[in-house]
Amino acid sequence: MKTIKVIQKNASIQQSFLKVILFCAITAFTLTSFGQNKQFLPDRAHSPSNSLDNIQRHRDGKQKTPGTSFDEYFRLDANQSDHGQSLVIQIVDSIYTWQWDTISNAWINDTRAIDMVHDLNNNTVSYIVQHWSISVWENSVKYIFAYDSSNNRINWTYKNWSGSDWVNASQTNYTYDGNNNLINDVKQTWNGSVWVNFFQSLYTYDAGNNMTVSLSQFWDNGAWANSIKFSYTYDAHNNELTSLREDWNGTSWVTKTQTASTYDINKNLTHYLSQNWLAGAWVNANQRTYTYDVNNNMISQLRQVWTGTAWINYLQIIYTYDHNNNVLSASNQTWNGGAWISYQQSAYTYDANNFRKSYAYKYWDNGSATVTGGDSAYYYFHTILGIEDMTSFGEQINVYPNPGNGKITVSSNLDISYLEIYNILGERVHCDFTFNPKTSNAFDLSGHGKGVYLVKIYYGTHMITRKIIVR
């Protein structure tokens, strides 16, 4: 068994890992859309964790940005790497995290996730989180997950440690449509004897599986009460164009904010504008501008706020990548009125399979050499080959021409359930739930730009990928 030591943790959980776990367990998927929960996620950080934030949503409802949920921060479910006819799968065994101690100027123990259990489809079904207390590890929380036959997560149960036993705290139940789009998630809390409704989100989709409406409701005196609603529009390439937020005032929906996004010819998000509805008119709030390299990796992000008369800088992020298009670093800088001042640096490393094996960050004091905080996490994982080394299955699937001009054909005599095609940002650009094994199935990706794409082909409860290049 191959064991690797890895570092990873996000800045947003530096102060209290437990608080974030509780927040995620109850409200993580409240206002941000969480859709189809496939457990086959390529661990390729083409879009850094803080690149798009909550701007865009995956056409299947899941956010495009890695690192927007607990699973993405800690990558507990099986990740994969395509190696020709075989598929290497990453199985996380345990995670150890540290915080930066400004007194000793060293990393000190913080948290660990252990006792990870995976099912036959490599989905994580349970694990325990412990905190370091002076000199010993103490139990904190336990997660338990359940999945349907399509590997969609259908239950997430959160338990607290009472000192002698695990006690129910909260759970979330998920429901999906026939296209594996999440259509409802219900959060419940434990009152000591039964589960009590707390919060739910309802999602609707268009014919292209783009999320069009996200409705959030609270449980109030035995009935669901409206809270917040988001509506989305898309272009012909399934890129999100606009979003509209409305809040429920008890009798009707009140307009609050709207966003507008634009893209380049490679379908990369280049500009994002947020506006507030004030006194019957839209007023600028903030905007973001993005740039990319020739491989469509985001290399910079500029954030600005509206003063009422002009846009002023407040944050920029610069990214670097390795030759496999994995993000190596993210440098955050704030604007002091005349110059950019560095305040955070994130660093990443990867193994030969492009699985992220390290993540660490540090904060600096006003651009000085004084470190004011930081976090890191170490993973222990092993890798396996999927679907009986994938040989017999892979040999029965043909994807051609590769490389090509964007017009590709997929043929197989297997009973394919469906297939999906993703670009290097993790955006699903095509899906087909009516795959015909009797004939060849042709797709045209030329309208999505040049670059590398992943074709995910699902066969029963299994999945294989093919990497294709559009020139």
Backbone torsions as a table, in degrees:
resi	resn	phi	psi	omega
1	MET	NA	128.2	179.9
2	LYS	-83.1	127.7	178.9
3	THR	-122.9	131.9	-176.5
4	ILE	-129.2	141.5	177.9
5	LYS	-95.2	130.4	-172.6
6	VAL	-135.0	154.8	177.8
7	ILE	-119.4	132.0	173.0
8	GLN	-169.1	134.2	170.2
9	LYS	-172.7	149.6	-175.2
10	ASN	-98.8	150.8	-175.9
11	ALA	-60.4	-29.9	-174.7
12	SER	-68.9	-8.6	179.3
13	ILE	-115.2	20.2	-173.7
14	GLN	-68.1	-34.6	-173.5
15	GLN	-82.0	-40.6	-176.6
16	SER	-151.7	100.7	178.7
17	PHE	-60.2	-40.2	-178.5
18	LEU	-64.4	-41.1	-179.7
19	LYS	-61.7	-39.8	-179.4
20	VAL	-69.3	-38.1	177.6
21	ILE	-59.9	-46.1	179.6
22	LEU	-63.2	-43.0	179.4
23	PHE	-61.7	-45.1	179.9
24	CYS	-62.9	-41.3	-175.7
25	ALA	-63.8	-31.2	-175.6
26	ILE	-102.1	-39.5	-170.4
27	THR	-128.1	4.8	-172.3
28	ALA	-57.5	-35.5	-175.9
29	PHE	-106.2	28.2	-176.4
30	THR	-76.3	-62.5	-175.5
31	LEU	-103.4	-12.3	175.5
32	THR	-102.3	136.4	-171.8
33	SER	-77.5	124.2	177.6
34	PHE	-120.0	114.6	-172.5
35	GLY	-105.5	-140.5	-175.1
36	GLN	-52.4	123.9	-171.0
37	ASN	-105.6	67.5	174.4
38	LYS	-67.2	142.9	-179.3
39	GLN	-95.4	7.8	178.6
40	PHE	-104.7	86.1	-174.8
41	LEU	-113.7	119.8	176.4
42	PRO	-66.7	130.1	-177.4
43	ASP	-88.3	64.5	-178.7
44	ARG	-120.4	109.3	-171.5
45	ALA	-87.0	60.0	177.5
46	HIS	-67.8	-30.5	177.2
47	SER	-112.5	105.8	-174.6
48	PRO	-56.9	158.4	-172.1
49	SER	-61.6	-26.4	179.8
50	ASN	-110.8	24.2	-174.4
51	SER	-81.3	-50.9	-175.3
52	LEU	-108.4	-11.9	-177.4
53	ASP	51.3	-126.9	-178.4
54	ASN	-105.8	25.6	-175.0
55	ILE	-67.5	-54.4	-173.1
56	GLN	-111.4	156.4	175.4
57	ARG	-122.5	145.1	175.8
58	HIS	-60.2	147.2	-178.5
59	ARG	-61.6	-19.9	176.2
60	ASP	-93.8	11.4	175.9
61	GLY	100.4	-17.2	-178.6
62	LYS	-89.7	140.2	-179.3
63	GLN	-61.5	145.5	-179.9
64	LYS	-75.3	-22.1	-170.9
65	THR	-84.5	116.0	173.8
66	PRO	-60.5	142.8	176.9
67	GLY	93.7	16.2	-179.8
68	THR	-100.6	1.4	174.6
69	SER	-140.4	169.4	-177.4
70	PHE	-59.9	-40.9	-179.7
71	ASP	-60.3	-40.5	-177.9
72	GLU	-70.8	-36.3	177.6
73	TYR	-61.8	-44.8	-171.7
74	PHE	-107.5	-4.0	171.9
75	ARG	46.0	56.7	-175.3
76	LEU	-81.7	-24.5	179.4
77	ASP	-85.9	165.1	-174.2
78	ALA	-63.9	126.3	171.0
79	ASN	-101.2	163.6	-173.9
80	GLN	-136.6	158.3	173.4
81	SER	-140.5	131.0	-176.0
82	ASP	-86.9	126.1	176.8
83	HIS	-125.9	78.2	178.9
84	GLY	64.4	-114.9	-177.7
85	GLN	-85.8	-4.8	-177.3
86	SER	-117.5	163.7	-178.9
87	LEU	-128.4	116.8	177.6
88	VAL	-90.0	128.1	-177.2
89	ILE	-114.9	133.0	179.0
90	GLN	-92.6	126.2	177.3
91	ILE	-116.5	115.0	-178.8
92	VAL	-77.8	131.2	180.0
93	ASP	-99.5	-41.3	178.5
94	SER	-163.6	162.2	-179.5
95	ILE	-136.2	133.5	175.8
96	TYR	-120.8	132.6	-178.3
97	THR	-120.1	153.9	179.4
98	TRP	-131.6	157.1	169.4
99	GLN	-117.4	153.3	178.7
100	TRP	-84.0	124.5	179.3
101	ASP	-95.8	116.0	-176.1
102	THR	-75.1	-13.8	178.8
103	ILE	-80.4	-49.4	-179.8
104	SER	-90.6	-8.5	-175.9
105	ASN	53.4	50.1	-179.1
106	ALA	-151.8	163.9	176.4
107	TRP	-78.5	137.5	176.9
108	ILE	-125.8	153.6	-178.4
109	ASN	-56.4	143.2	179.1
110	ASP	-131.1	-69.6	-172.3
111	THR	-145.0	158.1	171.2
112	ARG	-145.6	148.9	173.4
113	ALA	-112.7	124.2	-173.9
114	ILE	-135.1	-179.9	177.9
115	ASP	52.9	44.6	-179.4
116	MET	-77.2	129.7	-179.5
117	VAL	-118.0	136.0	-179.5
118	HIS	-124.2	147.9	177.5
119	ASP	-86.4	-174.5	-176.4
120	LEU	-67.4	-19.0	177.7
121	ASN	-96.3	12.4	177.4
122	ASN	68.6	19.3	171.6
123	ASN	-80.3	139.6	176.5
124	THR	-75.2	124.0	-177.1
125	VAL	-106.3	-18.4	175.7
126	SER	-169.5	156.1	170.6
127	TYR	-165.2	164.0	-177.7
128	ILE	-118.5	138.1	176.2
129	VAL	-108.5	130.5	177.9
130	GLN	-123.8	152.5	177.2
131	HIS	-114.6	148.1	178.4
132	TRP	-81.7	124.8	-179.0
133	SER	-123.3	95.4	178.1
134	ILE	66.1	-65.9	-177.1
135	SER	-143.1	2.1	-178.0
136	VAL	-138.0	158.8	173.8
137	TRP	-88.2	131.7	179.5
138	GLU	-120.4	138.7	178.2
139	ASN	-59.0	144.2	179.3
140	SER	-127.8	-67.5	-178.3
141	VAL	-138.3	161.1	176.4
142	LYS	-134.3	136.9	178.1
143	TYR	-111.8	140.0	175.9
144	ILE	-131.6	132.3	-177.5
145	PHE	-124.1	150.6	174.4
146	ALA	-132.6	152.6	-174.6
147	TYR	-134.8	156.3	174.4
148	ASP	-91.9	-175.0	-176.3
149	SER	-67.9	-15.6	177.3
150	SER	-96.9	10.5	-179.6
151	ASN	66.5	21.3	170.3
152	ASN	-80.8	135.0	177.9
153	ARG	-70.3	127.4	-179.2
154	ILE	-112.3	-12.8	176.8
155	ASN	-152.5	140.6	175.7
156	TRP	-133.9	109.7	-178.4
157	THR	-108.4	135.6	-176.5
158	TYR	-118.2	128.4	-178.6
159	LYS	-125.0	142.2	174.9
160	ASN	-98.3	152.3	175.3
161	TRP	-88.6	124.1	-176.3
162	SER	-87.8	-10.0	-173.7
163	GLY	114.6	-22.1	178.4
164	SER	-140.6	-14.0	-175.9
165	ASP	-157.2	162.7	175.6
166	TRP	-88.2	127.9	-175.6
167	VAL	-118.4	134.3	178.5
168	ASN	-54.4	140.4	176.4
169	ALA	-125.1	-54.2	179.6
170	SER	-156.2	164.4	175.3
171	GLN	-150.3	156.9	174.5
172	THR	-129.0	129.3	176.5
173	ASN	-108.6	136.0	-175.1
174	TYR	-117.3	141.9	177.1
175	THR	-126.6	142.7	-175.3
176	TYR	-126.9	157.0	174.7
177	ASP	-90.2	-173.6	-177.2
178	GLY	-66.5	-17.3	177.7
179	ASN	-98.4	14.0	179.6
180	ASN	65.6	23.0	172.1
181	ASN	-84.4	134.6	176.4
182	LEU	-67.4	124.0	-179.7
183	ILE	-112.8	-14.7	179.7
184	ASN	-161.1	133.6	168.4
185	ASP	-131.6	133.3	-175.9
186	VAL	-119.5	121.6	176.3
187	LYS	-94.0	134.6	179.2
188	GLN	-132.7	150.1	175.9
189	THR	-114.3	156.3	-177.9
190	TRP	-96.5	125.2	-178.1
191	ASN	-98.3	9.6	-179.7
192	GLY	109.6	-20.9	179.7
193	SER	-140.1	-31.9	-179.5
194	VAL	-140.9	162.5	175.3
195	TRP	-81.8	134.8	-178.2
196	VAL	-118.7	130.4	178.7
197	ASN	-57.5	143.3	179.9
198	PHE	-130.5	-49.6	-175.1
199	PHE	-155.2	148.0	174.0
200	GLN	-144.3	155.3	174.2
201	SER	-127.1	138.3	179.5
202	LEU	-118.6	135.8	-175.9
203	TYR	-127.5	140.7	173.6
204	THR	-124.5	157.4	-173.5
205	TYR	-136.6	157.7	174.6
206	ASP	-91.4	-172.7	-176.6
207	ALA	-65.6	-22.2	178.7
208	GLY	-92.2	12.4	-179.3
209	ASN	65.4	24.0	171.9
210	ASN	-84.8	134.5	177.0
211	MET	-68.7	126.2	-178.8
212	THR	-106.2	-30.1	179.9
213	VAL	-142.1	136.4	172.4
214	SER	-125.5	116.6	-176.6
215	LEU	-115.4	125.8	178.8
216	SER	-107.8	137.5	-178.9
217	GLN	-138.0	146.9	174.0
218	PHE	-103.2	151.3	175.2
219	TRP	-84.2	119.5	-173.6
220	ASP	-135.4	110.3	177.2
221	ASN	52.5	47.3	174.0
222	GLY	84.7	8.5	179.5
223	ALA	-146.9	157.4	178.2
224	TRP	-81.5	130.4	179.7
225	ALA	-115.7	133.4	-179.6
226	ASN	-58.6	149.0	177.9
227	SER	-131.0	-70.2	-176.9
228	ILE	-137.0	143.9	178.3
229	LYS	-132.0	134.2	173.8
230	PHE	-116.1	136.6	175.9
231	SER	-122.0	141.5	-174.6
232	TYR	-128.8	148.6	171.2
233	THR	-125.4	159.0	-174.4
234	TYR	-137.9	159.3	174.3
235	ASP	-91.0	-174.4	-176.7
236	ALA	-65.9	-17.2	-180.0
237	HIS	-100.4	13.1	178.2
238	ASN	67.7	21.7	171.6
239	ASN	-83.6	137.5	178.8
240	GLU	-68.9	125.2	179.9
241	LEU	-96.0	-47.4	-177.0
242	THR	-139.3	155.3	169.3
243	SER	-137.3	147.3	-179.7
244	LEU	-131.7	125.6	177.3
245	ARG	-104.0	134.5	175.8
246	GLU	-131.2	138.4	177.9
247	ASP	-108.2	144.1	-179.6
248	TRP	-87.4	126.3	-178.1
249	ASN	-100.1	8.7	179.6
250	GLY	110.4	-25.7	179.0
251	THR	-131.8	-24.9	-178.3
252	SER	-155.9	168.3	179.1
253	TRP	-85.7	134.8	-178.8
254	VAL	-114.0	124.6	-179.6
255	THR	-65.6	134.4	-177.7
256	LYS	-120.8	-59.6	-175.7
257	THR	-141.4	161.7	172.1
258	GLN	-143.7	155.2	176.4
259	THR	-130.4	154.8	176.4
260	ALA	-138.0	136.2	-177.0
261	SER	-126.0	144.7	175.1
262	THR	-126.2	159.0	-172.0
263	TYR	-136.8	158.2	174.6
264	ASP	-89.3	-174.5	-176.0
265	ILE	-68.8	-16.6	177.4
266	ASN	-95.3	12.5	177.9
267	LYS	67.8	22.0	174.1
268	ASN	-85.0	136.3	175.9
269	LEU	-65.9	123.7	-178.7
270	THR	-111.2	-26.5	-178.3
271	HIS	-149.8	140.3	-179.7
272	TYR	-135.7	126.8	-178.7
273	LEU	-121.9	131.2	176.4
274	SER	-116.3	136.0	-179.4
275	GLN	-134.0	150.1	176.5
276	ASN	-107.1	145.3	177.3
277	TRP	-89.5	110.9	-176.7
278	LEU	-132.5	126.7	175.7
279	ALA	51.7	40.7	175.1
280	GLY	80.0	14.9	179.7
281	ALA	-146.5	155.7	177.3
282	TRP	-84.6	130.5	-178.4
283	VAL	-121.5	130.4	179.0
284	ASN	-55.5	143.4	177.7
285	ALA	-121.4	-60.7	177.7
286	ASN	-153.7	160.8	177.7
287	GLN	-143.2	157.2	179.3
288	ARG	-135.7	140.0	179.5
289	THR	-123.1	135.1	-175.1
290	TYR	-123.3	144.5	173.8
291	THR	-126.7	159.4	-173.3
292	TYR	-137.9	157.7	174.2
293	ASP	-89.9	-173.0	-175.7
294	VAL	-68.3	-18.2	178.0
295	ASN	-94.9	11.7	179.3
296	ASN	65.7	24.1	171.3
297	ASN	-84.5	134.2	176.3
298	MET	-66.4	125.7	-178.5
299	ILE	-112.1	-16.1	176.5
300	SER	-155.2	154.5	177.4
301	GLN	-142.1	123.4	179.4
302	LEU	-114.1	126.0	179.2
303	ARG	-112.9	135.9	-179.3
304	GLN	-136.5	153.0	177.2
305	VAL	-118.2	153.6	-178.2
306	TRP	-92.8	126.9	-178.6
307	THR	-89.0	-10.0	-173.5
308	GLY	115.2	-23.5	178.1
309	THR	-132.9	-21.1	-176.6
310	ALA	-156.4	161.8	175.3
311	TRP	-88.3	134.4	175.7
312	ILE	-124.6	145.8	179.7
313	ASN	-67.4	148.3	168.7
314	TYR	-143.2	-20.0	179.5
315	LEU	-158.4	142.0	167.8
316	GLN	-138.6	150.0	-179.7
317	ILE	-128.9	129.5	179.6
318	ILE	-113.4	131.2	-177.4
319	TYR	-116.1	147.0	171.3
320	THR	-125.1	158.2	-174.2
321	TYR	-137.2	158.1	173.0
322	ASP	-90.7	-176.8	-176.1
323	HIS	-69.7	-12.9	176.2
324	ASN	-97.8	12.2	178.9
325	ASN	66.6	24.1	171.5
326	ASN	-86.6	136.7	178.9
327	VAL	-68.4	129.5	180.0
328	LEU	-98.0	-36.2	-178.0
329	SER	-151.7	155.1	174.0
330	ALA	-136.1	116.0	-178.5
331	SER	-106.1	118.8	-179.5
332	ASN	-98.8	132.1	-179.3
333	GLN	-132.6	141.0	176.6
334	THR	-108.1	155.9	-177.7
335	TRP	-96.1	124.8	-178.2
336	ASN	-98.3	10.7	-179.6
337	GLY	106.6	-20.3	179.4
338	GLY	-143.2	-15.9	-178.3
339	ALA	-155.8	161.9	177.6
340	TRP	-86.8	131.9	-179.4
341	ILE	-116.7	123.6	179.5
342	SER	-69.3	136.1	177.5
343	TYR	-135.7	-15.4	176.7
344	GLN	-149.8	141.9	176.0
345	GLN	-132.3	126.0	176.0
346	SER	-111.2	142.0	-179.2
347	ALA	-132.6	143.2	-176.5
348	TYR	-133.6	148.6	170.1
349	THR	-134.7	163.0	-174.0
350	TYR	-140.2	157.1	176.4
351	ASP	-90.9	-173.8	-176.6
352	ALA	-65.2	-20.2	179.2
353	ASN	-93.4	7.5	-178.3
354	ASN	68.2	19.8	171.1
355	PHE	-80.1	133.6	178.7
356	ARG	-66.0	124.3	-179.3
357	LYS	-115.4	-4.4	175.5
358	SER	-153.7	143.0	173.3
359	TYR	-149.1	131.1	177.0
360	ALA	-152.6	149.4	176.9
361	TYR	-142.4	158.1	175.1
362	LYS	-140.0	146.7	173.3
363	TYR	-101.2	143.5	175.3
364	TRP	-113.9	156.5	-179.3
365	ASP	-89.6	102.4	175.8
366	ASN	51.5	42.9	176.1
367	GLY	78.2	2.9	179.9
368	SER	-83.3	-176.8	178.8
369	ALA	-87.2	1.7	-179.4
370	THR	-82.2	120.9	178.8
371	VAL	-85.5	123.8	-177.7
372	THR	-103.0	-7.3	179.4
373	GLY	176.8	173.1	179.5
374	GLY	169.7	172.9	-179.3
375	ASP	-156.2	157.3	175.6
376	SER	-157.4	163.2	176.5
377	ALA	-148.5	143.5	179.7
378	TYR	-113.8	129.6	177.9
379	TYR	-101.8	144.6	166.4
380	TYR	-117.1	122.2	-178.2
381	PHE	-146.1	164.9	172.7
382	HIS	-129.2	165.6	-179.5
383	THR	-119.5	149.6	176.7
384	ILE	-135.1	164.9	173.0
385	LEU	-96.4	132.4	-175.3
386	GLY	-88.2	154.3	173.8
387	ILE	51.4	63.5	176.9
388	GLU	51.1	51.6	-177.2
389	ASP	62.7	7.3	172.8
390	MET	66.5	-0.2	-171.2
391	THR	-66.3	-56.2	-176.3
392	SER	-64.4	-37.3	179.7
393	PHE	-70.5	-48.0	-176.2
394	GLY	-63.7	-34.1	-178.7
395	GLU	-68.3	-15.1	-179.1
396	GLN	-96.7	10.0	179.3
397	ILE	-123.2	130.7	178.2
398	ASN	-120.6	129.4	175.6
399	VAL	-124.9	118.3	-174.1
400	TYR	-154.2	160.1	-10.4
401	PRO	-75.7	154.1	-179.3
402	ASN	-149.9	112.4	0.8
403	PRO	-68.0	163.8	179.6
404	GLY	-154.3	-173.6	-177.7
405	ASN	-92.9	5.9	178.4
406	GLY	116.8	-20.8	177.2
407	LYS	-92.3	106.2	-174.8
408	ILE	-118.9	161.2	178.8
409	THR	-129.3	135.6	175.6
410	VAL	-117.9	125.0	179.6
411	SER	-133.5	145.0	179.2
412	SER	-166.8	148.7	175.2
413	ASN	-96.8	7.5	177.3
414	LEU	-81.4	161.8	177.8
415	ASP	-83.9	76.3	-177.1
416	ILE	-68.7	130.8	178.1
417	SER	-73.4	-51.8	176.9
418	TYR	-171.3	170.4	176.4
419	LEU	-137.8	155.6	179.1
420	GLU	-134.2	151.2	177.6
421	ILE	-126.2	129.1	-178.0
422	TYR	-120.9	145.6	171.7
423	ASN	-87.8	-176.9	-172.7
424	ILE	-74.0	-10.3	175.4
425	LEU	-86.3	-2.0	-177.3
426	GLY	86.1	11.1	-179.8
427	GLU	-86.7	129.7	177.1
428	ARG	-78.2	116.9	-176.6
429	VAL	-102.0	-11.9	178.7
430	HIS	-159.2	146.2	172.2
431	CYS	-145.2	151.7	-179.1
432	ASP	-142.3	112.4	179.8
433	PHE	-100.8	8.3	-178.6
434	THR	-125.0	39.9	-178.1
435	PHE	-60.2	130.2	-178.0
436	ASN	-105.3	107.6	-178.1
437	PRO	-69.7	-12.0	-178.4
438	LYS	-79.9	-21.3	-175.7
439	THR	-132.4	172.9	173.6
440	SER	-81.7	145.5	-178.7
441	ASN	-115.1	117.2	-175.5
442	ALA	-102.7	143.5	179.1
443	PHE	-137.4	148.3	-179.2
444	ASP	-116.6	111.1	179.6
445	LEU	-102.7	4.3	-175.5
446	SER	-60.6	-28.2	180.0
447	GLY	-76.7	-6.4	-178.6
448	HIS	-101.4	2.7	175.5
449	GLY	93.8	164.0	178.7
450	LYS	-75.3	156.2	177.2
451	GLY	141.1	-166.9	-178.2
452	VAL	-98.7	136.3	177.9
453	TYR	-128.5	152.4	175.1
454	LEU	-112.9	126.2	174.9
455	VAL	-99.9	117.6	178.8
456	LYS	-101.9	121.7	-176.1
457	ILE	-116.0	120.5	-175.1
458	TYR	-101.8	130.5	-178.2
459	TYR	-131.4	100.8	-173.7
460	GLY	64.2	-122.9	177.4
461	THR	-97.3	9.6	-177.8
462	HIS	-108.6	166.3	-179.7
463	MET	-151.1	142.3	175.5
464	ILE	-131.5	152.6	179.2
465	THR	-118.8	153.8	171.5
466	ARG	-130.1	130.4	176.6
467	LYS	-91.3	128.7	178.6
468	ILE	-125.7	154.5	-179.1
469	ILE	-121.7	127.7	176.2
470	VAL	-104.4	123.2	-177.4
471	ARG	-101.1	NA	NA
